[in-house]
């Protein structure tokens, strides 16, 4: 083996190349890989955040929907109750009104009947006298029979 | 693929040519210049440099770093292109190995592992370039432009022990440096002297621990060199001996080598990480 100055030349070259690589080559790639690692980590982090946000938003929307349903059901319930109440009230009013109308009608009927009775009562003496005149064939003195006629009318 | 050289060379000359380096150094008479023959290169001894493997090593390492920096500067975290994804996958692969294997805090280990892995991977990959393409062209240029007779030109840096040992010894220096830094000089020497059998067995402990320590860089560098050298040599033998039958043989060996090339780069990186992790372990 012929060992000569080449071995020294190679050693010096090796030292210089290592220095150059350490100073000018290695950091470039180390930085790029580091940067890419960071970017990916940030991306994954952002994705996880977005997922959390989505989850909370969907939970919130479900809650709101649930709330809306509950409140709608409440409103319907209330409306139903109110409607029933209104109908009840109307029924009651109608009944009262009907009773009132019936009472008024009854009162009118009674009044009418009374008036008819009264009229009959006032006319009964003249009818009776006319009837008696026909029977007797002569005029009956009303004044003379006034007491009897009044008694008759009162009995009607 | 060996036809160009095979006419005028024996197989042995062909292989020797391919295993020689283009060497620039100090001749025995004191002047500096290229070695024109293997003998001249051998005479230069230590005061020489392998222009071909060193040059390919620098070119591939520089290309890797500049290209990675080019991609890195244009990298976007949100919208990565295909090339950026490719480079990032290499980066992440190395980074994961470092995270698993290195349990201490040291910002140098990642870049070190990345440099080791990609650089060695590229240098090993040169082994898959057919053995005569670039070497053949270079030999022609050498012959006609510079007046060489069979100019050698090796293109696989990791088949040069200087290259692999240069890296493994650098890592060995880091192992020693971090061991002393994190364990103290006493702690580091104590680890050598008092393990595994306590203070009454110091010579025996040293006999075990010092070879263990020294074996790390040697095995690290020689494993890589041996694997690639053997791979290259087999390509050369196939090219030199098999004539037309070299084509399927080259293919089969290249497919097998596709496993060896990244595996050896990976092994070198993993052992670098593991050794340096052990050097940081204060309590042994």
Interface residues (C-beta under 8 A of the other chain):
Chain A: X1 X2 X3 X4 X5 X6 X7 X8 X9 X10 X11 X13 X14 X15 X17 X18 X20 X21 X22 X24 X25 X26 X28 X29 X30 X32 X33 X35 X36 X39
Chain B: X21 X23 X25 X41 X42 X44 X45 X46 X47 X48 X49 X50 X53 X54 X57 X58 X61 X62 X65 X68 X69 X72 X73 X75 X76 X77 X78 X80 X87 X88 X91 X92 X95 X107 X108 X110 X111 X112 X114 X115 X119 X160 X161 X162 X163 X165 X166 X167 X169 X170
